[in-house]
Amino acid sequence: MPIVVNLDVMMARRKMSLNELSEKVDITLANLSILKTGKAKAIRFSTLESICKALDCQPGDLLEYIDK
Amino acid sequence: MEVKTNSRTGQILDFMYILAWVAFIGLMIEAGAILISYGVSCVNPEAARNLYKGMDLYPLRHYSFWHYTQSVSLIFALSAMKSFILFLVIKTLSKVNLKSPFTIEVARTLEKISYVFLGTWIIAIINNAQNEGLLKRAGIFIEDRDAGEFLFMAGLVFIISQVFKRGVELQSENELTV
């Protein structure tokens, strides 16, 4: 898929672990892992909103379009 | 409301599972009885008078053993195919999980059922053609099977299997939505 999720990059920048993020955004570790590994097929606005809030970033920081 | 519907669907599926088992056992008994009666009729031709539930193939047995064997084989094959369909239905029903019902295994089994229905339709057609031939050649009347219903069922189950496959894709998408 040409949409790449840069969740791991943002987490590294904010020095936040997956467990910590999971607690903050109230999303299971399994679902966050799906998102982090790029297996996700879709993301809800509510999820995006809570991740952006927790990581203090913009949706554009998390999602990137790469034409393959 | 949703929970109520789910439990009701579960109950219906459980009931259908039991029904499928009963029908499967019934058809297996039918196929077995035909086979055993045929075996007996090979030694004692009188047994062909009541092959299964009054099915009288004595005139055919008397006319030609070869044609008699052919007819019994086709009748047996039809029963066996119907049993196999029910076996696949039981397999499908035992795999259905109402929490995530759309699995590729169930979709494939449904597709397989449609192909078996198609095979059954072909056998029923051959059986009817043979019966017609016997009526013309020897004047022996054997009741025809309704072949059309098998083709109808094959088409119907195939369409359902294709829709089910789409359901599998949608469920997978839904499961991968974070």
gemmi code that builds the backbone of each chain (N, CA, C; Angstrom):
import gemmi

chains = {
    "A": [
        ("MET", (0.841, -1.201, 0.000), (0.000, 0.000, 0.000), (0.880, 1.257, 0.000)),
        ("PRO", (0.558, 2.247, -0.824), (1.418, 3.446, -0.877), (1.317, 4.359, 0.343)),
        ("ILE", (0.342, 4.096, 1.227), (0.261, 4.905, 2.454), (1.131, 4.248, 3.536)),
        ("VAL", (2.087, 5.007, 4.031), (2.995, 4.466, 5.051), (2.675, 5.128, 6.400)),
        ("VAL", (2.608, 4.301, 7.443), (2.330, 4.819, 8.790), (3.664, 5.001, 9.515)),
        ("ASN", (3.926, 6.242, 9.872), (5.205, 6.547, 10.544), (5.049, 6.625, 12.063)),
        ("LEU", (4.264, 5.715, 12.592), (4.005, 5.739, 14.026), (5.277, 5.487, 14.834)),
        ("ASP", (6.087, 4.537, 14.341), (7.324, 4.216, 15.063), (8.287, 5.413, 15.106)),
        ("VAL", (8.317, 6.184, 14.005), (9.197, 7.367, 13.943), (8.755, 8.395, 14.973)),
        ("MET", (7.432, 8.648, 14.997), (6.897, 9.644, 15.935), (7.083, 9.203, 17.392)),
        ("MET", (6.900, 7.881, 17.604), (7.087, 7.359, 18.970), (8.534, 7.516, 19.421)),
        ("ALA", (9.466, 7.287, 18.484), (10.893, 7.438, 18.804), (11.212, 8.901, 19.102)),
        ("ARG", (10.605, 9.812, 18.300), (10.854, 11.247, 18.525), (10.348, 11.688, 19.900)),
        ("ARG", (9.192, 11.146, 20.272), (8.598, 11.539, 21.567), (9.097, 10.652, 22.718)),
        ("LYS", (9.961, 9.699, 22.340), (10.530, 8.753, 23.329), (9.413, 8.058, 24.126)),
        ("MET", (8.451, 7.545, 23.366), (7.302, 6.885, 23.994), (7.254, 5.425, 23.575)),
        ("SER", (7.011, 4.556, 24.537), (6.943, 3.125, 24.188), (5.522, 2.772, 23.727)),
        ("LEU", (5.407, 1.607, 23.144), (4.111, 1.151, 22.631), (3.122, 0.952, 23.788)),
        ("ASN", (3.644, 0.442, 24.890), (2.803, 0.223, 26.084), (2.239, 1.539, 26.600)),
        ("GLU", (3.125, 2.523, 26.667), (2.742, 3.843, 27.167), (1.671, 4.467, 26.263)),
        ("LEU", (1.907, 4.360, 24.966), (0.950, 4.924, 23.997), (-0.403, 4.199, 24.096)),
        ("SER", (-0.298, 2.899, 24.252), (-1.506, 2.082, 24.351), (-2.366, 2.525, 25.540)),
        ("GLU", (-1.711, 2.818, 26.642), (-2.435, 3.271, 27.834), (-3.041, 4.660, 27.623)),
        ("LYS", (-2.262, 5.524, 26.932), (-2.714, 6.909, 26.749), (-3.901, 7.007, 25.782)),
        ("VAL", (-3.848, 6.222, 24.698), (-4.899, 6.356, 23.675), (-6.017, 5.316, 23.840)),
        ("ASP", (-5.867, 4.444, 24.814), (-6.868, 3.413, 25.087), (-7.141, 2.525, 23.853)),
        ("ILE", (-6.046, 2.082, 23.250), (-6.128, 1.135, 22.123), (-5.283, -0.077, 22.514)),
        ("THR", (-5.759, -1.247, 22.160), (-5.016, -2.452, 22.574), (-3.639, -2.498, 21.897)),
        ("LEU", (-2.740, -3.193, 22.557), (-1.374, -3.338, 22.021), (-1.410, -4.021, 20.648)),
        ("ALA", (-2.315, -4.991, 20.514), (-2.423, -5.735, 19.255), (-2.795, -4.793, 18.113)),
        ("ASN", (-3.768, -3.910, 18.390), (-4.202, -2.969, 17.338), (-3.112, -1.948, 17.013)),
        ("LEU", (-2.420, -1.496, 18.046), (-1.322, -0.541, 17.805), (-0.202, -1.212, 17.005)),
        ("SER", (0.006, -2.472, 17.301), (1.040, -3.215, 16.590), (0.665, -3.366, 15.103)),
        ("ILE", (-0.628, -3.608, 14.847), (-1.120, -3.705, 13.454), (-0.829, -2.394, 12.719)),
        ("LEU", (-1.092, -1.297, 13.445), (-0.888, 0.038, 12.859), (0.611, 0.300, 12.624)),
        ("LYS", (1.415, -0.076, 13.595), (2.859, 0.185, 13.538), (3.545, -0.619, 12.429)),
        ("THR", (3.093, -1.856, 12.265), (3.737, -2.717, 11.259), (3.185, -2.513, 9.851)),
        ("GLY", (2.215, -1.609, 9.720), (1.687, -1.299, 8.396), (0.703, -2.331, 7.869)),
        ("LYS", (0.165, -3.169, 8.765), (-0.804, -4.184, 8.336), (-2.233, -3.633, 8.282)),
        ("ALA", (-2.427, -2.481, 8.916), (-3.784, -1.916, 8.996), (-4.314, -1.541, 7.617)),
        ("LYS", (-5.599, -1.787, 7.402), (-6.228, -1.432, 6.120), (-6.944, -0.095, 6.206)),
        ("ALA", (-7.289, 0.300, 7.436), (-7.963, 1.587, 7.617), (-7.725, 2.078, 9.036)),
        ("ILE", (-7.897, 3.400, 9.198), (-7.741, 3.979, 10.546), (-8.911, 4.927, 10.797)),
        ("ARG", (-9.527, 4.791, 11.952), (-10.663, 5.658, 12.288), (-10.153, 7.051, 12.645)),
        ("PHE", (-10.984, 8.064, 12.351), (-10.620, 9.438, 12.708), (-10.418, 9.558, 14.216)),
        ("SER", (-11.259, 8.831, 14.964), (-11.165, 8.905, 16.433), (-9.806, 8.375, 16.913)),
        ("THR", (-9.336, 7.289, 16.267), (-8.029, 6.720, 16.633), (-6.919, 7.705, 16.288)),
        ("LEU", (-7.019, 8.264, 15.064), (-6.015, 9.233, 14.603), (-5.953, 10.433, 15.552)),
        ("GLU", (-7.154, 10.870, 15.931), (-7.255, 12.042, 16.833), (-6.558, 11.746, 18.165)),
        ("SER", (-6.850, 10.560, 18.737), (-6.252, 10.263, 20.050), (-4.743, 10.052, 19.950)),
        ("ILE", (-4.275, 9.472, 18.852), (-2.817, 9.272, 18.697), (-2.124, 10.627, 18.528)),
        ("CYS", (-2.746, 11.500, 17.703), (-2.177, 12.839, 17.487), (-2.097, 13.605, 18.813)),
        ("LYS", (-3.149, 13.441, 19.620), (-3.211, 14.129, 20.913), (-2.104, 13.600, 21.850)),
        ("ALA", (-1.976, 12.272, 21.870), (-0.986, 11.652, 22.763), (0.445, 11.963, 22.336)),
        ("LEU", (0.673, 12.020, 21.018), (2.043, 12.245, 20.525), (2.320, 13.723, 20.199)),
        ("ASP", (1.265, 14.537, 20.380), (1.354, 15.974, 20.089), (1.898, 16.198, 18.665)),
        ("CYS", (1.184, 15.687, 17.712), (1.613, 15.834, 16.314), (0.396, 15.994, 15.402)),
        ("GLN", (0.655, 16.131, 14.100), (-0.410, 16.281, 13.112), (-0.602, 14.941, 12.379)),
        ("PRO", (-1.801, 14.709, 11.818), (-2.010, 13.457, 11.060), (-0.965, 13.251, 9.966)),
        ("GLY", (-0.510, 14.368, 9.368), (0.511, 14.294, 8.314), (1.850, 13.766, 8.820)),
        ("ASP", (2.078, 13.915, 10.123), (3.334, 13.396, 10.694), (3.283, 11.870, 10.806)),
        ("LEU", (2.068, 11.362, 10.911), (1.900, 9.918, 11.084), (1.722, 9.180, 9.755)),
        ("LEU", (1.052, 9.843, 8.802), (0.770, 9.196, 7.516), (1.556, 9.854, 6.389)),
        ("GLU", (2.023, 8.994, 5.498), (2.815, 9.507, 4.379), (2.441, 8.738, 3.117)),
        ("TYR", (2.370, 9.471, 1.999), (2.053, 8.805, 0.734), (3.350, 8.595, -0.057)),
        ("ILE", (3.659, 7.343, -0.360), (4.863, 7.048, -1.153), (4.425, 6.281, -2.405)),
        ("ASP", (4.647, 6.875, -3.557), (4.246, 6.246, -4.821), (5.268, 5.166, -5.191)),
        ("LYS", (4.812, 3.900, -5.154), (5.754, 2.792, -5.447), (5.637, 2.362, -6.906)),
    ],
    "B": [
        ("MET", (-30.755, -6.043, 21.785), (-31.469, -6.518, 20.586), (-30.539, -7.365, 19.718)),
        ("GLU", (-29.298, -6.830, 19.597), (-28.316, -7.524, 18.749), (-27.954, -8.885, 19.340)),
        ("VAL", (-27.805, -8.874, 20.679), (-27.446, -10.110, 21.374), (-28.553, -11.144, 21.199)),
        ("LYS", (-29.805, -10.647, 21.276), (-30.979, -11.505, 21.130), (-30.987, -12.158, 19.740)),
        ("THR", (-30.733, -11.325, 18.698), (-30.714, -11.813, 17.321), (-29.620, -12.854, 17.142)),
        ("ASN", (-28.433, -12.545, 17.739), (-27.306, -13.463, 17.617), (-27.615, -14.815, 18.238)),
        ("SER", (-28.235, -14.771, 19.446), (-28.522, -16.036, 20.123), (-29.585, -16.802, 19.340)),
        ("ARG", (-30.542, -16.069, 18.730), (-31.588, -16.724, 17.938), (-30.978, -17.367, 16.697)),
        ("THR", (-30.073, -16.633, 16.034), (-29.398, -17.184, 14.857), (-28.607, -18.424, 15.250)),
        ("GLY", (-27.949, -18.330, 16.421), (-27.185, -19.474, 16.926), (-28.074, -20.681, 17.140)),
        ("GLN", (-29.264, -20.417, 17.714), (-30.207, -21.521, 17.964), (-30.678, -22.138, 16.648)),
        ("ILE", (-30.968, -21.266, 15.668), (-31.426, -21.764, 14.359), (-30.326, -22.618, 13.729)),
        ("LEU", (-29.090, -22.121, 13.802), (-27.965, -22.865, 13.206), (-27.734, -24.196, 13.930)),
        ("ASP", (-27.908, -24.188, 15.251), (-27.766, -25.435, 16.021), (-28.827, -26.442, 15.581)),
        ("PHE", (-30.055, -25.925, 15.401), (-31.170, -26.778, 14.969), (-30.881, -27.345, 13.570)),
        ("MET", (-30.382, -26.473, 12.689), (-30.061, -26.903, 11.321), (-28.929, -27.945, 11.320)),
        ("TYR", (-28.011, -27.776, 12.270), (-26.884, -28.721, 12.408), (-27.410, -30.116, 12.761)),
        ("ILE", (-28.359, -30.136, 13.707), (-28.962, -31.431, 14.108), (-29.731, -32.028, 12.927)),
        ("LEU", (-30.519, -31.158, 12.240), (-31.294, -31.621, 11.072), (-30.371, -32.198, 9.999)),
        ("ALA", (-29.246, -31.498, 9.762), (-28.293, -31.947, 8.743), (-27.732, -33.323, 9.103)),
        ("TRP", (-27.459, -33.519, 10.401), (-26.962, -34.835, 10.854), (-28.004, -35.924, 10.608)),
        ("VAL", (-29.272, -35.599, 10.950), (-30.363, -36.579, 10.776), (-30.499, -36.935, 9.290)),
        ("ALA", (-30.518, -35.890, 8.432), (-30.661, -36.120, 6.994), (-29.459, -36.893, 6.446)),
        ("PHE", (-28.273, -36.563, 6.954), (-27.050, -37.248, 6.501), (-27.120, -38.741, 6.837)),
        ("ILE", (-27.514, -39.032, 8.076), (-27.615, -40.443, 8.495), (-28.681, -41.150, 7.650)),
        ("GLY", (-29.816, -40.453, 7.415), (-30.891, -41.032, 6.599), (-30.413, -41.378, 5.197)),
        ("LEU", (-29.683, -40.457, 4.599), (-29.195, -40.691, 3.224), (-28.114, -41.764, 3.182)),
        ("MET", (-27.327, -41.828, 4.249), (-26.301, -42.883, 4.318), (-26.976, -44.255, 4.412)),
        ("ILE", (-28.057, -44.304, 5.204), (-28.813, -45.557, 5.344), (-29.398, -45.941, 3.979)),
        ("GLU", (-29.956, -44.916, 3.274), (-30.535, -45.164, 1.945), (-29.482, -45.738, 0.997)),
        ("ALA", (-28.318, -45.073, 0.958), (-27.244, -45.537, 0.062), (-26.786, -46.945, 0.443)),
        ("GLY", (-26.650, -47.180, 1.738), (-26.221, -48.499, 2.219), (-27.247, -49.567, 1.891)),
        ("ALA", (-28.537, -49.218, 2.092), (-29.611, -50.188, 1.825), (-29.636, -50.556, 0.342)),
        ("ILE", (-29.464, -49.556, -0.529), (-29.460, -49.817, -1.980), (-28.304, -50.761, -2.326)),
        ("LEU", (-27.152, -50.465, -1.733), (-25.959, -51.271, -2.025), (-26.139, -52.721, -1.560)),
        ("ILE", (-26.672, -52.869, -0.342), (-26.865, -54.222, 0.210), (-27.928, -54.978, -0.604)),
        ("SER", (-29.043, -54.284, -0.924), (-30.107, -54.926, -1.716), (-29.565, -55.360, -3.070)),
        ("TYR", (-28.713, -54.508, -3.631), (-28.123, -54.860, -4.934), (-27.275, -56.131, -4.803)),
        ("GLY", (-26.462, -56.163, -3.728), (-25.615, -57.330, -3.486), (-26.442, -58.605, -3.371)),
        ("VAL", (-27.563, -58.480, -2.629), (-28.439, -59.646, -2.452), (-29.081, -60.032, -3.787)),
        ("SER", (-29.496, -58.987, -4.548), (-30.183, -59.260, -5.827), (-29.259, -59.895, -6.868)),
        ("CYS", (-27.960, -59.757, -6.677), (-27.015, -60.408, -7.599), (-27.132, -61.933, -7.451)),
        ("VAL", (-27.380, -62.370, -6.215), (-27.506, -63.807, -5.929), (-28.966, -64.243, -6.103)),
        ("ASN", (-29.855, -63.430, -5.524), (-31.282, -63.757, -5.578), (-32.037, -62.647, -6.313)),
        ("PRO", (-32.386, -62.830, -7.602), (-33.030, -61.775, -8.395), (-34.338, -61.254, -7.799)),
        ("GLU", (-34.994, -62.044, -6.984), (-36.273, -61.629, -6.367), (-36.092, -60.378, -5.486)),
        ("ALA", (-34.874, -60.199, -4.968), (-34.596, -59.050, -4.090), (-34.724, -57.725, -4.839)),
        ("ALA", (-34.631, -57.794, -6.177), (-34.745, -56.570, -6.984), (-36.168, -56.023, -6.987)),
        ("ARG", (-37.131, -56.806, -6.500), (-38.537, -56.354, -6.459), (-38.722, -55.218, -5.454)),
        ("ASN", (-37.911, -55.220, -4.415), (-37.993, -54.147, -3.414), (-36.574, -53.744, -3.021)),
        ("LEU", (-35.999, -52.920, -3.889), (-34.599, -52.521, -3.678), (-34.475, -51.582, -2.480)),
        ("TYR", (-35.329, -50.561, -2.468), (-35.370, -49.640, -1.332), (-36.718, -48.925, -1.332)),
        ("LYS", (-37.462, -49.048, -0.256), (-38.786, -48.429, -0.100), (-39.689, -48.698, -1.315)),
        ("GLY", (-39.770, -49.929, -1.721), (-40.675, -50.332, -2.795), (-40.146, -50.101, -4.202)),
        ("MET", (-38.890, -49.719, -4.349), (-38.315, -49.502, -5.683), (-38.159, -50.864, -6.378)),
        ("ASP", (-38.981, -51.058, -7.406), (-39.023, -52.368, -8.072), (-38.223, -52.326, -9.379)),
        ("LEU", (-37.050, -52.954, -9.358), (-36.239, -53.010, -10.580), (-36.158, -54.458, -11.107)),
        ("TYR", (-37.127, -55.268, -10.683), (-37.105, -56.675, -11.093), (-37.188, -56.829, -12.624)),
        ("PRO", (-38.115, -56.095, -13.296), (-38.178, -56.248, -14.765), (-36.835, -55.947, -15.444)),
        ("LEU", (-36.134, -54.930, -14.903), (-34.828, -54.558, -15.467), (-33.785, -55.642, -15.163)),
        ("ARG", (-33.825, -56.184, -13.965), (-32.890, -57.256, -13.568), (-33.094, -58.469, -14.461)),
        ("HIS", (-34.355, -58.715, -14.772), (-34.721, -59.849, -15.615), (-34.275, -59.608, -17.067)),
        ("TYR", (-34.404, -58.324, -17.498), (-34.072, -57.952, -18.894), (-32.569, -58.056, -19.157)),
        ("SER", (-31.775, -57.357, -18.321), (-30.319, -57.387, -18.498), (-29.614, -57.036, -17.186)),
        ("PHE", (-28.739, -57.910, -16.776), (-28.018, -57.665, -15.512), (-27.121, -56.429, -15.639)),
        ("TRP", (-26.539, -56.236, -16.820), (-25.643, -55.104, -17.086), (-26.383, -53.768, -16.933)),
        ("HIS", (-27.570, -53.685, -17.572), (-28.370, -52.454, -17.464), (-28.854, -52.232, -16.028)),
        ("TYR", (-29.183, -53.338, -15.378), (-29.640, -53.275, -13.986), (-28.518, -52.695, -13.102)),
        ("THR", (-27.298, -53.212, -13.325), (-26.136, -52.726, -12.555), (-25.910, -51.236, -12.805)),
        ("GLN", (-26.039, -50.863, -14.081), (-25.853, -49.443, -14.436), (-26.872, -48.565, -13.701)),
        ("SER", (-28.127, -48.974, -13.756), (-29.185, -48.192, -13.098), (-28.970, -48.093, -11.599)),
        ("VAL", (-28.658, -49.229, -10.977), (-28.453, -49.222, -9.520), (-27.239, -48.356, -9.164)),
        ("SER", (-26.196, -48.437, -10.000), (-24.995, -47.618, -9.740), (-25.351, -46.138, -9.744)),
        ("LEU", (-26.167, -45.729, -10.726), (-26.540, -44.311, -10.814), (-27.412, -43.891, -9.633)),
        ("ILE", (-28.356, -44.771, -9.268), (-29.226, -44.459, -8.117), (-28.380, -44.363, -6.846)),
        ("PHE", (-27.430, -45.290, -6.715), (-26.533, -45.275, -5.545), (-25.670, -44.007, -5.558)),
        ("ALA", (-25.147, -43.668, -6.749), (-24.293, -42.479, -6.872), (-25.059, -41.225, -6.455)),
        ("LEU", (-26.338, -41.153, -6.852), (-27.152, -39.989, -6.478), (-27.299, -39.886, -4.953)),
        ("SER", (-27.585, -41.022, -4.326), (-27.718, -41.024, -2.857), (-26.397, -40.649, -2.199)),
        ("ALA", (-25.303, -41.212, -2.740), (-23.983, -40.945, -2.162), (-23.622, -39.463, -2.302)),
        ("MET", (-23.932, -38.881, -3.468), (-23.616, -37.458, -3.694), (-24.426, -36.581, -2.742)),
        ("LYS", (-25.698, -36.944, -2.560), (-26.539, -36.159, -1.642), (-25.996, -36.277, -0.210)),
        ("SER", (-25.539, -37.482, 0.147), (-24.946, -37.659, 1.485), (-23.707, -36.787, 1.614)),
        ("PHE", (-22.896, -36.762, 0.559), (-21.662, -35.983, 0.583), (-21.973, -34.486, 0.746)),
        ("ILE", (-23.040, -34.037, 0.062), (-23.444, -32.629, 0.201), (-23.780, -32.341, 1.662)),
        ("LEU", (-24.538, -33.255, 2.267), (-24.906, -33.041, 3.672), (-23.698, -33.119, 4.593)),
        ("PHE", (-22.740, -33.962, 4.227), (-21.499, -34.032, 5.005), (-20.794, -32.668, 4.967)),
        ("LEU", (-20.768, -32.068, 3.756), (-20.140, -30.745, 3.620), (-20.926, -29.680, 4.387)),
        ("VAL", (-22.271, -29.827, 4.394), (-23.110, -28.873, 5.141), (-22.793, -28.979, 6.644)),
        ("ILE", (-22.656, -30.225, 7.124), (-22.322, -30.437, 8.543), (-20.967, -29.800, 8.857)),
        ("LYS", (-20.004, -30.031, 7.931), (-18.658, -29.471, 8.097), (-18.729, -27.940, 8.169)),
        ("THR", (-19.542, -27.353, 7.271), (-19.687, -25.899, 7.245), (-20.309, -25.402, 8.546)),
        ("LEU", (-21.406, -26.047, 8.946), (-22.111, -25.593, 10.149), (-21.256, -25.739, 11.403)),
        ("SER", (-20.388, -26.766, 11.423), (-19.552, -26.947, 12.604), (-18.439, -25.895, 12.663)),
        ("LYS", (-18.127, -25.295, 11.512), (-17.043, -24.298, 11.485), (-17.543, -22.876, 11.697)),
        ("VAL", (-18.880, -22.682, 11.555), (-19.412, -21.317, 11.646), (-19.274, -20.775, 13.065)),
        ("ASN", (-18.652, -19.611, 13.163), (-18.512, -18.923, 14.437), (-19.214, -17.582, 14.281)),
        ("LEU", (-20.281, -17.386, 15.046), (-21.112, -16.195, 14.834), (-20.398, -14.880, 15.148)),
        ("LYS", (-19.305, -14.955, 15.921), (-18.575, -13.716, 16.241), (-17.826, -13.209, 15.015)),
        ("SER", (-17.269, -14.118, 14.238), (-16.659, -13.741, 12.953), (-16.989, -14.855, 11.944)),
        ("PRO", (-18.192, -14.779, 11.379), (-18.701, -15.905, 10.560), (-18.054, -16.048, 9.183)),
        ("PHE", (-17.464, -14.967, 8.681), (-16.947, -15.037, 7.307), (-15.497, -15.531, 7.294)),
        ("THR", (-15.349, -16.820, 7.075), (-13.990, -17.370, 6.979), (-13.812, -17.976, 5.591)),
        ("ILE", (-12.583, -17.966, 5.127), (-12.304, -18.464, 3.778), (-12.600, -19.962, 3.679)),
        ("GLU", (-12.433, -20.669, 4.804), (-12.717, -22.116, 4.832), (-14.183, -22.380, 4.507)),
        ("VAL", (-15.076, -21.618, 5.153), (-16.518, -21.785, 4.930), (-16.859, -21.406, 3.490)),
        ("ALA", (-16.243, -20.326, 2.990), (-16.500, -19.888, 1.614), (-16.099, -20.983, 0.626)),
        ("ARG", (-14.939, -21.603, 0.885), (-14.455, -22.670, -0.003), (-15.370, -23.892, 0.065)),
        ("THR", (-15.827, -24.228, 1.278), (-16.720, -25.393, 1.424), (-18.032, -25.129, 0.684)),
        ("LEU", (-18.533, -23.885, 0.774), (-19.773, -23.537, 0.063), (-19.581, -23.700, -1.443)),
        ("GLU", (-18.421, -23.260, -1.922), (-18.128, -23.377, -3.354), (-18.069, -24.863, -3.759)),
        ("LYS", (-17.452, -25.661, -2.871), (-17.348, -27.098, -3.113), (-18.745, -27.730, -3.179)),
        ("ILE", (-19.633, -27.292, -2.278), (-21.005, -27.813, -2.257), (-21.675, -27.540, -3.605)),
        ("SER", (-21.458, -26.326, -4.144), (-22.088, -25.987, -5.431), (-21.556, -26.897, -6.541)),
        ("TYR", (-20.264, -27.230, -6.502), (-19.704, -28.123, -7.522), (-20.265, -29.542, -7.383)),
        ("VAL", (-20.440, -29.979, -6.123), (-21.007, -31.324, -5.903), (-22.458, -31.355, -6.403)),
        ("PHE", (-23.182, -30.255, -6.193), (-24.556, -30.160, -6.712), (-24.543, -30.288, -8.239)),
        ("LEU", (-23.553, -29.641, -8.849), (-23.437, -29.692, -10.312), (-23.175, -31.135, -10.770)),
        ("GLY", (-22.295, -31.809, -10.028), (-21.999, -33.218, -10.321), (-23.241, -34.082, -10.169)),
        ("THR", (-24.018, -33.797, -9.129), (-25.251, -34.557, -8.879), (-26.239, -34.334, -10.026)),
        ("TRP", (-26.288, -33.087, -10.514), (-27.168, -32.761, -11.647), (-26.771, -33.586, -12.871)),
        ("ILE", (-25.467, -33.691, -13.127), (-24.977, -34.464, -14.285), (-25.374, -35.939, -14.131)),
        ("ILE", (-25.187, -36.482, -12.937), (-25.541, -37.896, -12.698), (-27.050, -38.097, -12.878)),
        ("ALA", (-27.846, -37.143, -12.363), (-29.309, -37.257, -12.497), (-29.710, -37.230, -13.976)),
        ("ILE", (-29.015, -36.406, -14.765), (-29.315, -36.317, -16.207), (-28.981, -37.650, -16.888)),
        ("ILE", (-27.804, -38.198, -16.549), (-27.396, -39.495, -17.133), (-28.420, -40.570, -16.751)),
        ("ASN", (-28.829, -40.550, -15.492), (-29.814, -41.509, -14.988), (-31.131, -41.400, -15.767)),
        ("ASN", (-31.598, -40.160, -15.968), (-32.855, -39.942, -16.692), (-32.736, -40.382, -18.143)),
        ("ALA", (-31.561, -40.095, -18.758), (-31.340, -40.491, -20.153), (-31.355, -42.014, -20.278)),
        ("GLN", (-30.751, -42.663, -19.303), (-30.733, -44.128, -19.334), (-32.140, -44.699, -19.162)),
        ("ASN", (-32.903, -44.088, -18.249), (-34.283, -44.535, -18.031), (-35.106, -44.397, -19.306)),
        ("GLU", (-34.891, -43.277, -20.006), (-35.609, -43.016, -21.258), (-35.248, -44.080, -22.307)),
        ("GLY", (-33.929, -44.361, -22.370), (-33.436, -45.369, -23.315), (-34.038, -46.741, -23.032)),
        ("LEU", (-34.136, -47.074, -21.755), (-34.693, -48.378, -21.363), (-36.177, -48.476, -21.714)),
        ("LEU", (-36.868, -47.338, -21.545), (-38.301, -47.315, -21.867), (-38.500, -47.546, -23.365)),
        ("LYS", (-37.616, -46.923, -24.169), (-37.727, -47.056, -25.632), (-37.342, -48.468, -26.087)),
        ("ARG", (-36.233, -48.976, -25.558), (-35.700, -50.261, -26.026), (-36.462, -51.463, -25.482)),
        ("ALA", (-36.708, -51.416, -24.161), (-37.283, -52.617, -23.529), (-38.674, -52.390, -22.954)),
        ("GLY", (-39.141, -51.150, -23.005), (-40.469, -50.856, -22.463), (-40.517, -50.925, -20.939)),
        ("ILE", (-39.335, -50.781, -20.317), (-39.292, -50.810, -18.842), (-39.336, -49.376, -18.325)),
        ("PHE", (-40.306, -49.116, -17.448), (-40.438, -47.761, -16.921), (-39.793, -47.651, -15.535)),
        ("ILE", (-38.860, -46.723, -15.435), (-38.260, -46.410, -14.118), (-38.477, -44.912, -13.899)),
        ("GLU", (-38.948, -44.582, -12.706), (-39.274, -43.183, -12.423), (-38.044, -42.272, -12.543)),
        ("ASP", (-38.236, -41.118, -13.232), (-37.137, -40.157, -13.421), (-36.865, -39.362, -12.146)),
        ("ARG", (-35.650, -38.831, -12.060), (-35.292, -37.925, -10.962), (-35.420, -36.500, -11.485)),
        ("ASP", (-35.804, -35.582, -10.609), (-35.894, -34.190, -11.033), (-34.482, -33.598, -11.022)),
        ("ALA", (-33.877, -33.527, -12.221), (-32.479, -33.070, -12.314), (-32.363, -31.553, -12.156)),
        ("GLY", (-33.391, -30.837, -12.626), (-33.349, -29.368, -12.632), (-33.082, -28.759, -11.268)),
        ("GLU", (-33.635, -29.364, -10.238), (-33.483, -28.782, -8.892), (-32.016, -28.780, -8.435)),
        ("PHE", (-31.244, -29.780, -8.899), (-29.824, -29.824, -8.520), (-29.049, -28.686, -9.187)),
        ("LEU", (-29.406, -28.408, -10.447), (-28.744, -27.300, -11.161), (-29.107, -25.974, -10.501)),
        ("PHE", (-30.381, -25.849, -10.142), (-30.851, -24.634, -9.476), (-30.091, -24.416, -8.162)),
        ("MET", (-29.971, -25.498, -7.384), (-29.266, -25.414, -6.102), (-27.782, -25.102, -6.310)),
        ("ALA", (-27.190, -25.723, -7.359), (-25.763, -25.470, -7.653), (-25.546, -23.983, -7.914)),
        ("GLY", (-26.424, -23.406, -8.749), (-26.317, -21.979, -9.073), (-26.484, -21.119, -7.838)),
        ("LEU", (-27.489, -21.459, -7.049), (-27.812, -20.672, -5.854), (-26.654, -20.701, -4.842)),
        ("VAL", (-26.153, -21.902, -4.571), (-25.068, -22.042, -3.574), (-23.791, -21.371, -4.096)),
        ("PHE", (-23.566, -21.451, -5.438), (-22.372, -20.813, -6.003), (-22.437, -19.294, -5.804)),
        ("ILE", (-23.619, -18.724, -6.052), (-23.782, -17.273, -5.865), (-23.535, -16.913, -4.391)),
        ("ILE", (-24.128, -17.714, -3.494), (-23.945, -17.449, -2.056), (-22.457, -17.529, -1.687)),
        ("SER", (-21.750, -18.530, -2.258), (-20.323, -18.675, -1.932), (-19.521, -17.463, -2.402)),
        ("GLN", (-19.898, -16.921, -3.565), (-19.181, -15.743, -4.076), (-19.440, -14.510, -3.210)),
        ("VAL", (-20.715, -14.364, -2.782), (-21.060, -13.241, -1.897), (-20.321, -13.422, -0.562)),
        ("PHE", (-20.247, -14.674, -0.121), (-19.558, -15.005, 1.130), (-18.085, -14.616, 1.058)),
        ("LYS", (-17.478, -14.865, -0.125), (-16.057, -14.516, -0.306), (-15.855, -13.014, -0.112)),
        ("ARG", (-16.805, -12.235, -0.640), (-16.741, -10.783, -0.478), (-16.875, -10.439, 1.015)),
        ("GLY", (-17.738, -11.183, 1.693), (-17.919, -11.014, 3.134), (-16.625, -11.269, 3.890)),
        ("VAL", (-15.874, -12.268, 3.436), (-14.580, -12.590, 4.063), (-13.639, -11.393, 3.928)),
        ("GLU", (-13.620, -10.805, 2.717), (-12.754, -9.634, 2.478), (-13.159, -8.469, 3.381)),
        ("LEU", (-14.485, -8.230, 3.452), (-14.977, -7.111, 4.267), (-14.667, -7.325, 5.745)),
        ("GLN", (-14.828, -8.576, 6.210), (-14.548, -8.870, 7.616), (-13.072, -8.651, 7.934)),
        ("SER", (-12.222, -9.105, 6.976), (-10.783, -8.925, 7.181), (-10.424, -7.444, 7.230)),
        ("GLU", (-11.068, -6.662, 6.355), (-10.842, -5.208, 6.355), (-11.273, -4.599, 7.683)),
        ("ASN", (-12.441, -5.063, 8.135), (-12.999, -4.545, 9.396), (-12.079, -4.894, 10.573)),
        ("GLU", (-11.545, -6.131, 10.534), (-10.653, -6.556, 11.634), (-9.347, -5.778, 11.620)),
        ("LEU", (-8.935, -5.310, 10.413), (-7.687, -4.562, 10.306), (-7.908, -3.049, 10.320)),
        ("THR", (-9.086, -2.647, 10.781), (-9.339, -1.213, 10.964), (-9.064, -0.871, 12.424)),
        ("VAL", (-8.135, 0.056, 12.601), (-7.740, 0.407, 13.975), (-8.475, 1.660, 14.418)),
    ],
}
model = gemmi.Model(1)
for chain_id, residues in chains.items():
    chain = gemmi.Chain(chain_id)
    for i, (resn, *xyz) in enumerate(residues, 1):
        res = gemmi.Residue()
        res.name, res.seqid = resn, gemmi.SeqId(i, " ")
        for name, pos in zip(("N", "CA", "C"), xyz):
            atom = gemmi.Atom()
            atom.name, atom.element = name, gemmi.Element(name[0])
            atom.pos, atom.b_iso = gemmi.Position(*pos), 0.0
            res.add_atom(atom)
        chain.add_residue(res)
    model.add_chain(chain)
structure = gemmi.Structure()
structure.add_model(model)
structure.setup_entities()
